[in-house]
């Protein structure tokens, strides 16, 4: 399944498509405004969010609408909607209005709401029964999935962005962006959000979606084509290299020696990082 995000202008048209896995034929498409988010699934229902700040629930078999949550929030700046996430039979959505909602996945009934005060700027991440997300007020939140109560929150030096990496070392890793200076940060916190473990600042904001973990390093890219690797334990820079393009995605091949980097201009690189990670290239 894939969503299109052609435009966020009023009256714009986008679609969510379902394809046959064997033939690639379109099985159905659902017309809405642009859909820039991940697609979540519970049983025979799929969930996606639109650029007009609607959470839609569709029948997986034929694409018919089961229910919709519309916040009515204007989106003149084309801010990306937050992807829905699921835990059990519940779906969670952080709207452009700054409200995090928990809904029954089948009926769409709102189970609880939590107003965070400002628009969510990260995707929601799940650790156990806690939800993590950041907002435009430079705050990072840990929220109970059961009742929406704020378990803890932590002030950040800039606005959290993109997707939060949940580490196996009971730590979180995420990008921040200073909207005025365009500086970028890579930071790590503990699960309880009691402290910032370490911070690495760059003079240019990161353009890749999230820090990509690879062999004990965190990989990050920017729109100058710079690909940097930081030690996961303390954020120390281990190596840096220069590619062409605005680096948007970084993939890894498990325990392999190559990483795969996608640029906004259409290039895809199969890249072999320096063998000696302690040197800067």
C-alpha positions as CSV (number, residue, x, y, z in Angstrom):
1,X,0.0,0.0,0.0
2,X,1.2,3.5,-0.7
3,X,-0.2,7.0,-0.3
4,X,0.4,10.0,-2.5
5,X,0.9,13.6,-1.3
6,X,0.5,15.7,-4.4
7,X,-0.7,18.9,-2.6
8,X,-2.1,20.3,0.6
9,X,-4.1,23.1,-1.0
10,X,-7.9,23.1,-0.4
11,X,-9.6,20.9,-3.0
12,X,-6.3,19.0,-3.9
13,X,-6.5,15.3,-4.7
14,X,-4.4,12.5,-3.5
15,X,-5.0,8.7,-3.2
16,X,-4.2,5.8,-1.0
17,X,-3.5,2.8,-3.3
18,X,-3.6,-1.0,-2.7
19,X,-1.7,-3.2,-5.1
20,X,-1.9,-6.9,-5.8
21,X,1.4,-8.4,-4.4
22,X,1.8,-10.8,-7.3
23,X,0.9,-8.8,-10.3
24,X,1.2,-5.2,-9.1
25,X,-2.2,-4.4,-10.4
26,X,-4.2,-1.7,-8.5
27,X,-6.8,-3.4,-6.4
28,X,-8.4,-0.3,-5.1
29,X,-7.7,3.4,-4.5
30,X,-9.2,5.8,-1.9
31,X,-9.5,9.5,-2.9
32,X,-8.6,12.2,-0.4
33,X,-6.1,15.0,0.0
34,X,-2.4,14.0,0.1
35,X,-1.3,11.1,2.3
36,X,2.3,11.6,3.5
37,X,2.2,9.2,6.4
38,X,3.0,5.6,7.2
39,X,0.0,3.2,7.0
40,X,-0.9,1.2,10.1
41,X,-3.1,-1.9,10.3
42,X,-5.3,-3.7,12.8
43,X,-6.9,-6.9,11.4
44,X,-8.8,-6.0,8.2
45,X,-8.6,-2.2,8.8
46,X,-5.8,0.1,7.7
47,X,-5.2,3.7,8.9
48,X,-3.5,6.7,7.4
49,X,-3.5,10.5,7.9
50,X,-4.0,13.2,5.3
51,X,-2.5,16.6,4.8
52,X,-5.9,18.1,5.8
53,X,-5.4,16.5,9.2
54,X,-7.8,13.6,8.9
55,X,-7.3,10.2,10.2
56,X,-9.0,7.7,8.0
57,X,-9.9,4.0,8.6
58,X,-10.4,1.9,5.5
59,X,-11.5,-1.6,4.8
60,X,-8.4,-3.5,3.7
61,X,-10.3,-5.7,1.2
62,X,-11.9,-3.0,-0.9
63,X,-10.8,0.5,0.4
64,X,-14.2,1.6,1.6
65,X,-14.3,4.1,4.4
66,X,-15.1,2.7,7.9
67,X,-14.7,5.9,9.9
68,X,-12.8,9.2,9.9
69,X,-11.5,11.6,12.5
70,X,-11.3,15.2,11.2
71,X,-9.7,17.9,13.4
72,X,-10.7,20.7,11.1
73,X,-7.2,22.3,11.5
74,X,-6.0,24.5,8.6
75,X,-2.7,23.6,7.1
76,X,-1.5,26.6,5.0
77,X,2.2,25.7,5.5
78,X,1.8,22.1,4.3
79,X,3.1,20.7,7.6
80,X,3.3,16.9,7.4
81,X,0.8,14.9,9.4
82,X,1.9,12.5,12.1
83,X,1.7,8.8,11.2
84,X,-0.9,6.8,13.2
85,X,0.4,4.0,15.4
86,X,-1.4,1.0,16.9
87,X,-1.1,-0.9,20.2
88,X,-3.4,-3.9,20.4
89,X,-6.9,-2.8,19.2
90,X,-6.2,0.9,19.7
91,X,-4.9,3.5,17.2
92,X,-3.2,6.7,18.3
93,X,-3.0,9.9,16.3
94,X,-1.3,13.3,17.0
95,X,-3.2,16.0,15.0
96,X,-1.9,19.3,13.7
97,X,-4.0,20.9,16.4
98,X,-1.6,19.6,19.1
99,X,-4.0,17.0,20.4
100,X,-2.9,13.4,20.8
101,X,-6.0,11.0,20.5
102,X,-6.5,7.4,21.4
103,X,-9.3,5.7,19.4
104,X,-10.9,2.3,19.2
105,X,-9.6,0.8,16.1
106,X,-12.9,-0.7,14.9
107,X,-15.5,1.9,15.8
108,X,-13.4,5.1,15.8
109,X,-14.7,6.0,19.3
110,X,-12.3,8.5,21.0
111,X,-11.1,6.8,24.2
112,X,-9.0,9.8,25.4
113,X,-7.4,13.1,24.3
114,X,-4.3,14.9,25.5
115,X,-3.7,18.5,24.4
116,X,0.1,19.1,24.1
117,X,-0.4,22.8,23.5
118,X,1.6,22.9,20.2
119,X,1.7,20.8,17.0
120,X,3.5,17.5,17.2
121,X,6.7,17.6,15.2
122,X,7.8,13.9,15.4
123,X,6.1,10.7,14.7
124,X,4.8,8.8,17.7
125,X,7.1,6.0,19.0
126,X,6.0,3.2,21.3
127,X,8.0,1.7,24.2
128,X,6.0,-0.8,26.2
129,X,2.9,1.1,27.2
130,X,4.3,4.6,26.7
131,X,4.1,6.9,23.8
132,X,6.9,9.3,22.9
133,X,6.6,12.4,20.7
134,X,8.0,15.9,20.5
135,X,6.2,19.2,19.7
136,X,7.0,22.7,18.3
137,X,7.4,24.1,21.8
138,X,10.7,22.2,22.0
139,X,9.3,19.6,24.4
140,X,9.7,15.8,24.4
141,X,6.8,13.9,26.0
142,X,6.3,10.4,27.5
143,X,2.6,9.7,27.7
144,X,0.6,6.7,29.1
145,X,-1.1,4.8,26.3
146,X,-3.8,3.7,28.8
147,X,-5.2,7.1,29.8
148,X,-3.2,9.8,28.1
149,X,-1.6,11.1,31.3
150,X,1.8,12.8,30.9
151,X,4.4,10.5,32.6
152,X,7.3,12.8,32.0
153,X,8.5,15.6,29.7
154,X,11.8,17.1,28.9
155,X,12.8,20.5,27.5
156,X,15.0,20.4,24.3
157,X,17.4,23.0,23.0
158,X,15.5,23.0,19.6
159,X,12.4,21.5,18.0
160,X,12.3,17.7,17.8
161,X,11.9,16.4,14.2
162,X,11.2,13.2,12.3
163,X,11.1,9.8,13.8
164,X,12.5,8.8,17.2
165,X,14.9,5.9,17.3
166,X,14.3,3.5,20.2
167,X,17.6,1.9,21.2
168,X,18.1,-1.4,22.9
169,X,20.2,0.4,25.5
170,X,17.1,2.0,27.1
171,X,17.8,5.2,25.3
172,X,16.1,7.4,22.7
173,X,17.9,9.1,19.7
174,X,16.4,11.9,17.7
175,X,17.1,15.0,15.6
176,X,16.3,18.5,16.6
177,X,16.2,21.6,14.4
178,X,16.7,25.3,15.3
179,X,14.2,26.9,12.9
180,X,15.9,30.3,13.1
181,X,19.6,29.4,12.5
182,X,18.8,26.1,10.6
183,X,21.2,24.3,12.9
184,X,20.7,20.7,13.6
185,X,21.1,18.5,16.7
186,X,21.5,14.8,17.4
187,X,20.5,14.1,21.0
188,X,20.1,11.0,23.2
189,X,17.8,10.7,26.3
190,X,16.9,8.0,28.7
191,X,13.5,6.3,28.5
192,X,12.2,8.1,31.6
193,X,13.1,11.5,30.0
194,X,14.9,12.4,33.2
195,X,18.0,13.9,31.3
196,X,19.7,14.4,28.0
197,X,22.5,11.8,27.9
198,X,24.5,13.7,25.2
199,X,24.1,16.3,22.5
200,X,25.8,16.7,19.1
201,X,25.3,20.0,17.3
202,X,25.7,20.7,13.6
203,X,25.6,24.0,11.7
204,X,23.1,22.5,9.2
205,X,19.8,20.7,10.0
206,X,19.6,17.0,9.3
207,X,17.5,16.0,6.3
208,X,17.4,12.2,6.8
209,X,14.3,11.1,8.7
210,X,15.9,9.6,11.7
211,X,19.3,8.5,13.1
212,X,20.0,5.1,11.5
213,X,21.8,2.6,13.7
214,X,24.6,0.7,12.1
215,X,27.4,-1.3,13.9
216,X,27.3,0.9,17.0
217,X,27.1,4.1,15.0
218,X,24.3,6.5,14.3
219,X,24.2,7.7,10.7
220,X,22.8,11.1,9.7
221,X,22.6,13.0,6.4
222,X,21.9,16.6,5.4
223,X,21.1,18.6,2.3
224,X,24.7,19.4,1.6
225,X,25.3,15.7,0.9
226,X,27.2,15.2,4.1
227,X,26.9,11.7,5.6
228,X,28.2,11.6,9.2
229,X,28.6,8.7,11.7
230,X,28.4,9.3,15.5
231,X,29.3,6.8,18.3
232,X,26.1,5.7,19.9
233,X,27.6,5.8,23.5
234,X,28.5,9.4,23.6
235,X,27.7,11.1,20.2
236,X,31.4,11.5,19.2
237,X,31.9,12.0,15.5
238,X,33.7,8.9,14.0
239,X,33.8,9.7,10.3
240,X,32.2,12.0,7.7
241,X,31.9,11.7,3.9
242,X,30.4,13.8,1.1
243,X,27.9,12.5,-1.4
244,X,25.7,14.5,-3.9
245,X,22.2,15.6,-3.1
246,X,19.9,16.2,-0.2
247,X,20.1,13.0,1.8
248,X,16.6,11.9,2.8
249,X,16.8,8.2,3.7
250,X,19.5,5.8,5.0
251,X,19.0,2.0,5.0
252,X,21.2,-0.8,6.2
253,X,21.7,-4.4,5.2
254,X,21.5,-6.0,8.6
255,X,25.1,-6.9,9.6
256,X,26.4,-6.1,6.2
257,X,29.2,-3.7,5.3
258,X,27.1,-1.5,3.0
259,X,24.5,1.2,3.7
260,X,22.0,2.6,1.2
261,X,21.4,6.3,0.9
262,X,18.6,8.0,-1.0
263,X,18.8,11.6,-2.1
264,X,15.9,13.9,-2.8
265,X,17.2,14.5,-6.4
266,X,16.5,10.8,-7.2
267,X,19.9,9.2,-6.6
268,X,20.4,6.0,-4.6
269,X,23.8,5.1,-3.3
270,X,25.2,1.7,-2.2
271,X,27.9,3.0,0.1
272,X,30.7,1.3,1.9
273,X,31.7,3.3,5.0
274,X,35.4,3.6,6.1
275,X,36.8,0.4,7.4
276,X,38.4,2.2,10.3
277,X,35.4,4.0,12.0
278,X,37.8,5.9,14.2
279,X,39.1,8.0,11.3
280,X,37.4,10.9,9.6
281,X,37.3,10.7,5.8
